[in-house]
């Protein structure tokens, strides 16, 4: 798992913490300094505070990741992070299947069947999205 986190979130990457065992960390934006063998990330927040984040027991995302867009009955929506994509899937996937496109190239990135992923080629993005999407899906059923 350490290799996955180091590849997807190398030192210097900014992340936003969605949830953590330490509830005080939720909502913080920080920079990853390093990742140890037990998947604990050494992070520094904007105030300079250094802390450890358990990558296996936390939910977080890159706030400046891939730019995607999608269309639904209410129009075209643009997303700047994985959390926004997950929220959109939960809100509009209840009513229709969705397709997501790269905002720059127009290339189709993935699509859904309702609130569930149907096809996605980028397995790193899939993992990052499912870390946020699955808890939201569980709250529906």
N, C-alpha and C positions, 0 to 999 in steps of 0.2 A: 504493500500500500504506500510505503514511503516514496517509492519511485513514481507512482501515479501523482501524488501530491506535489513532488518536486518538479515533475514535467508540466503539470497543469498550473501550479502556483509557485514558480521559482522565486528565490529571494529577490526582494524589491517589488513584488506584486502587491498592489493595493486590493484589499478585500473589505466587504461590509459584512459584519457578523449578524446573522438573522436570529440565531438561537445558540445557546451554549449552556453547559452544566453550570457555569458561573453566570447567573442571570444578569449581573451588572455589566457584562460585556455586550449584551444584545444591543444592536443599533450602532455600535462603534465602527468607524472606518479606521483601518490600520494598515501598516506595511509589514509584510512578512520578512523577518530577518534570516531565519533558518528553520529547518525541520529535522527533528531527531529521529532515531530509529523506531521509537514508539509512537510516531506521528503526532508529536506535540510540536506546535509551531511557536517559535519565539517571534512576537509581534511588537511593534511600537505604534502607539496611536498618535494623533496629531499634537497632543500635549507633551509628547516625549516619554510617556509612561510605557515601560516594557513589561509584557506579561506573556504567559504561556496559554495557548489555545489548543484544546484536544480536538484535532481535525476529525477524528472518528466519531466523536460525540457532539459535534457542533454542525450547524448549517451556516454557510457563508457563500458569497458569490463575488465576482469581480464587478464592481459598479460601472466599469467602462469597457465591458466586453463587446462581443460581436453585435452589430446593429442589425436588427431584423424588423420586418414589417409584415402585417397580415391584414386581410380584409374580412369583414363580416357584414351582417345586415345593417350595422350602424355606421359603416364607413371603413376607411383605411386607418390603421393604427401603427405607430412606430414605437419600437422598444429599445431601451438603452442598456437593459440588464436582464439577467435570467429570471429574477423575481417577477418583473413586469410580464414576461412571457408566460410564466406559470399562472399568474393571476388572471391573465387574459384567457388562457386555456380553460381554467375553472369557470370563469364567468360566461364565456361564449360557447365553449365546447358542449355545454348542456343542450344547446339548441342546434348546432351544426358541426360538421367536420371542418377543420381549419387547415390552411396551408401557410407556411412561413417562408419568406423570401429574404435574401441578403439585400439590404437597402442600396448598396453600391452597385452590385452586379445584376440584380434581378433574379439570380439563381435560386431555385427552390432548395431550401435547406432541410425542411422536414414537414410532415403533415400529421394530422391526428384523426382518429375515429372517436368523435365525442371528446371526452376529457382524457383519453388515453393516446399515447404516442403510437402511431401506426408505422411510420418509416422515418429513420434518421440515420445518416451515414457517419456523422462525426460522433464517435463513441465517447470522447472526452466531454463534449458539450451535452450529450445525452445523460451522462453520469451527473454532471453539474445540475442539469435541469431536473432530473428525477429526485435529487436530494431535496429539492424545494417542492416539487410537484406532488410526490407521493403523500406527504403529510396532509396536503390540501385535499387530495383525492379521498383519503381516509375520513376526513371530516364530512364529506358528502354522503357517505353510505353508512 
